[in-house]
Amino acid sequence: MKAQDCKEFAGLMAALAEVFDDGRPPTKQKIEIYRQALNRYEIEEISKAVKILISERKFASFPKPAEIIDCVSGSKEEAALTAWHQVVDAVRRIGPYQSVSFPGITNMVIEEMGGWPATGEWREDELQWKQKEFERLYQALANRECTVRCLPGIHEIGNRAGGFEDQVGVVQIGGVGVRNTKRLEMATA
């Protein structure tokens, strides 16, 4: 969220208060706490989330920041399932030889599961168990900052071992920007 969005954000908080706090205006402190909690999101994303909460939420209490975040990015379960589908599709379409990079924490999860080349060794009959492991790890790591920027493929690993610079490049597996959207966009970097 940008500094110039503060007024619009305060208006969104006032709209939530009108519906969920019996019309009592939110305090400046409450607005600031929520602004800090939601600062990493664009004002448009927050606005969509507020509209969803106003039209779909059934509880009378003011929504917590985590509920707004769930509306922006989907629940951890939805995000884990979407990421899983991206991984399986990328394994099938790209394979373990090419280096890849996924959005969010997916790279960390794959690294924890043995790395990108190991995904190419997954058998069809064990995918349901790999999915459970993936989703469990994804949800456990969901609130951490991703520290793995790229997953080296077999070619890059071989090139490094031979003392050569990787010339193949990284395939960017693109994202989930909208709630409940399962979209795979690929572009070679």
Secondary structure in CASP SS format (residue, H / E / C, confidence):
PFRMAT SS
TARGET T0000
AUTHOR 0000-0000-0000
METHOD secondary structure of the structure
MODEL  1
M C 1.00
K C 1.00
A H 1.00
Q H 1.00
D H 1.00
C H 1.00
K H 1.00
E H 1.00
F H 1.00
A H 1.00
G H 1.00
L H 1.00
M H 1.00
A H 1.00
A H 1.00
L H 1.00
A H 1.00
E H 1.00
V H 1.00
F H 1.00
D C 1.00
D C 1.00
G C 1.00
R C 1.00
P C 1.00
P C 1.00
T C 1.00
K H 1.00
Q H 1.00
K H 1.00
I H 1.00
E H 1.00
I H 1.00
Y H 1.00
R H 1.00
Q H 1.00
A H 1.00
L H 1.00
N C 1.00
R C 1.00
Y C 1.00
E C 1.00
I H 1.00
E H 1.00
E H 1.00
I H 1.00
S H 1.00
K H 1.00
A H 1.00
V H 1.00
K H 1.00
I H 1.00
L H 1.00
I H 1.00
S H 1.00
E H 1.00
R C 1.00
K C 1.00
F C 1.00
A C 1.00
S C 1.00
F C 1.00
P C 1.00
K C 1.00
P H 1.00
A H 1.00
E H 1.00
I H 1.00
I H 1.00
D H 1.00
C H 1.00
V H 1.00
S H 1.00
G C 1.00
S C 1.00
K H 1.00
E H 1.00
E H 1.00
A H 1.00
A H 1.00
L H 1.00
T H 1.00
A H 1.00
W H 1.00
H H 1.00
Q H 1.00
V H 1.00
V H 1.00
D H 1.00
A H 1.00
V H 1.00
R H 1.00
R H 1.00
I C 1.00
G C 1.00
P C 1.00
Y C 1.00
Q C 1.00
S E 1.00
V E 1.00
S E 1.00
F C 1.00
P C 1.00
G C 1.00
I C 1.00
T H 1.00
N H 1.00
M H 1.00
V H 1.00
I H 1.00
E H 1.00
E H 1.00
M C 1.00
G C 1.00
G C 1.00
W H 1.00
P H 1.00
A H 1.00
T H 1.00
G C 1.00
E C 1.00
W C 1.00
R C 1.00
E H 1.00
D H 1.00
E H 1.00
L H 1.00
Q H 1.00
W H 1.00
K H 1.00
Q H 1.00
K H 1.00
E H 1.00
F H 1.00
E H 1.00
R H 1.00
L H 1.00
Y H 1.00
Q H 1.00
A H 1.00
L H 1.00
A C 1.00
N C 1.00
R C 1.00
E C 1.00
C C 1.00
T C 1.00
V C 1.00
R C 1.00
C C 1.00
L E 1.00
P C 1.00
G C 1.00
I H 1.00
H H 1.00
E H 1.00
I H 1.00
G H 1.00
N H 1.00
R H 1.00
A H 1.00
G C 1.00
G C 1.00
F C 1.00
E C 1.00
D C 1.00
Q C 1.00
V C 1.00
G C 1.00
V E 1.00
V E 1.00
Q E 1.00
I E 1.00
G C 1.00
G C 1.00
V C 1.00
G C 1.00
V C 1.00
R C 1.00
N C 1.00
T C 1.00
K C 1.00
R C 1.00
L C 1.00
E C 1.00
M E 1.00
A E 1.00
T E 1.00
A C 1.00
END
